[in-house]
């Protein structure tokens, strides 16, 4: 005598136990999927807004300091003084950028192709 696989018609869904194996398995799978989807959406948001994910501090190595740090930044074309370069990085909107401290202390991001870097001169 062969045993046949149970189908949905064989189950009595109305009288099923509250903590049956099937219900627990579905709840655990649903909870794991919700956590994975939540982490993926949170990382997507932080990557688009801030240029990195919440796991970058664990997986990225320390970056060497920028060779342009401490030098003066001038606007290309006009030659206007912009500020002092404090570092460089990547912006999701602008690409490769310098982090520049403007006169007065505000920080800004400026695309590298729009900035001319000059050495501080001693007079």
C-alpha positions as CSV (number, residue, x, y, z in Angstrom):
1,X,0.0,0.0,0.0
2,X,1.4,3.3,-1.1
3,X,1.1,6.5,1.0
4,X,0.1,9.5,-0.9
5,X,1.4,13.1,-0.2
6,X,-1.1,15.2,1.7
7,X,-2.6,18.1,-0.2
8,X,-4.3,21.3,0.9
9,X,-7.6,19.5,0.6
10,X,-6.5,17.0,3.3
11,X,-5.8,19.7,5.9
12,X,-8.4,21.1,8.1
13,X,-7.3,24.8,8.3
14,X,-10.1,25.9,10.6
15,X,-9.2,23.4,13.4
16,X,-5.4,23.6,13.1
17,X,-3.5,24.0,16.3
18,X,-2.2,27.5,17.1
19,X,1.4,26.3,17.4
20,X,1.5,23.7,14.6
21,X,4.8,23.0,12.8
22,X,3.5,24.6,9.6
23,X,2.4,27.9,11.3
24,X,5.7,28.2,13.2
25,X,7.7,27.5,10.1
26,X,5.8,30.1,8.1
27,X,6.2,32.7,10.9
28,X,10.0,32.1,11.2
29,X,10.5,32.3,7.4
30,X,8.4,35.5,7.3
31,X,10.4,37.1,10.2
32,X,13.7,36.3,8.6
33,X,12.6,37.7,5.2
34,X,11.3,40.8,6.9
35,X,14.6,41.4,8.6
36,X,16.6,40.8,5.4
37,X,14.3,43.1,3.4
38,X,14.5,45.8,6.1
39,X,18.3,45.7,6.2
40,X,18.5,45.9,2.4
41,X,16.2,48.9,2.3
42,X,18.0,50.7,5.2
43,X,21.4,50.2,3.5
44,X,20.0,51.3,0.1
45,X,18.7,54.5,1.8
46,X,22.0,55.3,3.6
47,X,24.0,54.6,0.5
48,X,22.0,57.0,-1.7
49,X,21.8,59.7,1.0
50,X,25.2,59.5,2.6
51,X,27.5,57.5,0.3
52,X,27.9,54.4,2.5
53,X,26.2,51.6,4.3
54,X,25.9,50.7,7.9
55,X,28.4,47.9,7.5
56,X,31.2,50.1,6.0
57,X,32.9,50.6,9.3
58,X,33.4,46.8,9.7
59,X,34.6,46.0,6.1
60,X,36.4,49.1,4.9
61,X,40.1,49.6,5.8
62,X,41.4,52.9,7.0
63,X,42.0,55.2,4.1
64,X,45.4,57.0,3.9
65,X,45.1,60.7,4.3
66,X,44.6,62.8,1.2
67,X,47.8,64.2,-0.4
68,X,45.8,67.4,-1.0
69,X,44.8,67.8,2.7
70,X,45.9,71.2,4.1
71,X,46.4,72.8,0.7
72,X,44.3,75.7,-0.6
73,X,41.4,75.2,-3.0
74,X,40.7,77.7,-5.8
75,X,37.8,77.6,-8.3
76,X,38.9,76.6,-11.8
77,X,38.3,79.3,-14.4
78,X,37.7,82.2,-12.0
79,X,40.6,81.6,-9.6
80,X,38.5,82.5,-6.5
81,X,39.6,81.2,-3.2
82,X,37.3,78.5,-1.9
83,X,38.9,77.3,1.3
84,X,41.3,74.7,2.8
85,X,41.1,71.1,1.7
86,X,40.5,68.7,4.6
87,X,40.1,65.4,2.7
88,X,38.7,63.7,-0.3
89,X,36.1,61.1,-1.0
90,X,33.2,60.0,-3.2
91,X,29.8,61.5,-3.3
92,X,26.8,59.7,-4.8
93,X,25.7,62.9,-6.5
94,X,28.9,64.5,-7.5
95,X,31.4,61.6,-7.9
96,X,35.0,62.3,-6.7
97,X,35.0,65.3,-4.4
98,X,37.2,67.3,-2.1
99,X,35.9,68.2,1.4
100,X,36.7,71.8,1.8
101,X,36.5,74.0,4.9
102,X,35.3,77.4,3.8
103,X,36.3,80.7,5.5
104,X,34.0,80.8,8.5
105,X,34.2,77.1,9.3
106,X,31.5,75.6,7.1
107,X,32.3,72.4,5.3
108,X,31.4,71.8,1.7
109,X,31.9,69.2,-1.0
110,X,33.4,70.3,-4.4
111,X,33.9,68.1,-7.4
112,X,37.6,67.5,-8.1
113,X,37.4,68.7,-11.7
114,X,36.1,72.1,-10.6
115,X,38.9,72.7,-8.0
116,X,42.4,73.9,-8.5
117,X,44.8,72.8,-5.7
118,X,47.7,75.1,-4.7
119,X,50.4,74.9,-2.1
120,X,50.2,77.4,0.7
121,X,52.9,80.1,0.1
122,X,55.0,81.7,2.8
123,X,55.4,85.4,2.3
